[in-house]
């Protein structure tokens, strides 16, 4: 099999070289000028190295840029599916545990008038926000059921290589999956010991922090790229109690 492939390659090389040899021979027959033949042959050989540089550096960079763009597109699609399927409903549940949720909720009523400056300012606000998570404020039982129902979906996302190449998204997914795992291992979340309750509050806080920040980045991406998806995301904003999906 290998010998047949080698013969095919040799034959192809001969077939490609024959027209070139014939052209040089014709040049000799007509002009009888060996100097020009050798000169242009050497010029062609010298240019091969320039072509190699262009192929390995310039074209390779262009191909890598296209590949990165395609990967970003796949990444944004996966993130959009996550927030549509899990992230947005989960944010509604987790924000109920935050005693200071209103501090950021009043800033996160995003609409079509938001600019890049609004999003940049809100990122700063979020970095300064310290959630006050209290297990008794929200519905732990409902959170446990919701995450158990989405466990397989979260696992599939964690297997997505496009997501795992993005550090902050990986941290977000792991924080959510860890919270799901902690709740799944407890037969009941009622009457928890204080130490265990505080442990779960820390897990909720971690997942909530990552989710809010990535949700804001996702909204910023939708606003600049997909106006129709941004419109739906605004109408299903988990931080806007007045948001409704029906267009008025």
N, C-alpha and C positions, 0 to 999 in steps of 0.2 A: 504493500500500500504506500509506504513512504517512498520507495524507489519510483513508483508511478508518479507520485506528486513531484519528485525531483525532476523526472524527465519532462513533465509538463512545464515546470518552471524554466528549465533550460530551453525548451522549444519556444516558450513565450519570449524569453530574452533574445533568442536568435531572430525571431520574427520582428521584434521591435528594433533590433540593431541593423537589420538588412536594409530598410529604407534609408537610414542615416548613411550607411556605407555607400549605397547606390547614389545618394545625393552628392557625397564627397567625390565619388568617382566621376560623376557627370561634370562636376566643377572642374576637375583636372582635365577631362577630355576637351572641354570648351575653352578654358582659360589658360591651362598649362601653368598654373601659378601655385606651387606648393607652399610658398610663403603665406599666402592668404588662408589656405586650408589649415595649416598648423596654427596660425594666429587665432582664427576663429574657434578652432577646436580647443585651444588653451583657454580662451575667454569663456567658452561654454563650461569647461571644467571648473574654472575659478568661480563662476556664478553659481555652481552647484552648492557651494558652501554658504553663499548668501541665501539661497533658497532653503537650505537646511535650517539656518538661523530663523528665517521668517516662519518656517513650518513649526519649529519647536517652541519659539517664543511668542511671536505675534499671533499666529493662528491658534496655538494652544491656549493662549490667554482668552481669545475670543470664544473658543469652545467652552472653556471653563466658566466664562461669564454667563454664557447661555445656559449651561448646566446649573449654575448657582441660581439663576433666575427661575428655571423650571422647578428646582428644589424648593425655592421660596414660595412659589405658587402652590405646590403640593402641601407645604407646611401650613400655609394660610387656609387652605381648604380643610385640612385636618383640624386646625384650631377652630374654624367656623363650625364644623360638625360637632366638636366637643362642647362649645358654648350653647349651641342650639339644642343639643340632646341632653347635656348634663349640667354644664357650667352655670347657665342662667338660672334654672330652677334651684340649683344648689346654693347659689348666692342668696337667693331669697330666704332659704332655710337658715343659712349660716349668719346672715346679718341680724336675724332675730335674737341671736345669742349675744350680740354686741351692745352693751349698755351705752356706748358712745356712737352708735351707728348714725344718729341724726347729725353728728358733726360733719360727716362726709356725705351723707345722703343729700343734704341741701346743695352740695356742690356738684353732685353727679347726675343732675337732671339734664342730661345731654339733649341737645336739639340740633336742627340743621344749621343754626347760626354759629355753632362752635367752630373756632379756627385752630390752627396748630398751636397758637399761643395759649388758648384755653386748655388744651390737652397737656401742654408742658407745665402750666401752672398747677393743674390737678395732680400731675405726677409728684410735684413738690409737696402738695397738701397731703397726699397719701403717705409719702415718706415720713411725714411728721405725725401721722395718726397712729395712736396706740390703742387698739381695740380693747375694750373691757369685757372679756368673754365670761359669761356666767351660764353654767349648764342649765340652771333653773329657768332662765329667761326664754329659752327655745324649746323645741319639741325633739328631744333626743331619740325617742322611739321612732318618730317619723324619719329623722335623719338616718337612723340605722337601717330602716326598711328601704329607703330611697337608694342608699349607697349599695346595699346588698343587691338590689335589682340592677344596678349599673356596673357591678363588679366585672362581668365578662367584657363589657364595652371598654372599661378602663384598662383591662389587661391587653386588649387588642391595640389600644392607643400606645401603651408602653412598648409594644413590639414594633411600632412604626419607626423605622430608622430616621425618617425626616424629622420627627419630633425629638428624638433622642440626641440629634446633633445640635439642638437648641437648648442651652443650659438652663435658662429660666423656665422654659416650658417643661423640661424634664423635672425640675424641682417642684413645679406646681403639680404635675401629675403624681409624682411620688408622695407629696404631702396629702393629696386627696386619697390616693390608694391606701396610704398608711392609716388614715382616719377610718376608712372603710374596713380595713383589716382589724383595727382595734375594736370597733363596734361589733363586727361580726363574731369575734371571739367571746363576746359577753352574751350569755343567754338572755339576760335582761339588763336594761339600763335604768331600772327603777331602784331607788334606795341604795345608791352607790356609796361606798365609804368616801370620806372627805378626800383622802389621798388619791383615790382612783378618779374621783370627780375632777380634781385639779389636773390630773394627768390628761384626761380627755379634753379639758378646757385648753390646755397647751396645744394639743393636736388640732383642735378646732381653730384656734388662733392662727397656727401656722398655715393651715389650708386656706383659711379665709384671707389672710394677707396675700398669699400668692395668687389666689383667684381674682381678687379685686384688681391687683396691678396688671395681670395679664388680660383681664376683661377690658380695662381701659385702653391698653395697647391695641387690642383687637378692634375696639370701637373706632380708634383713631385710623387704623388701617382701612376699615370699611368705609369711613367717611371719605377718604382720599381715593378709594379704588372702586367701590361698588355702592353707588348711591341707593339703589333699591334695597340691598341687604342692610344698609345703614338705617334706612327708614323703618324697616321691620324691627331692627335691634333697638331703636329709640322707642318704638311703640310697645316693646316688651322689656323695657329697662327695669331690672330688679330693684333699683334704688329709687324709683319714682312711683310712689303710691297712687298717683293719678294717671299713670300710663295705662292705655288700653289699646288693644291690637286693632280695633275698628278705626278706620280712617274717618275723621270728622271734619 
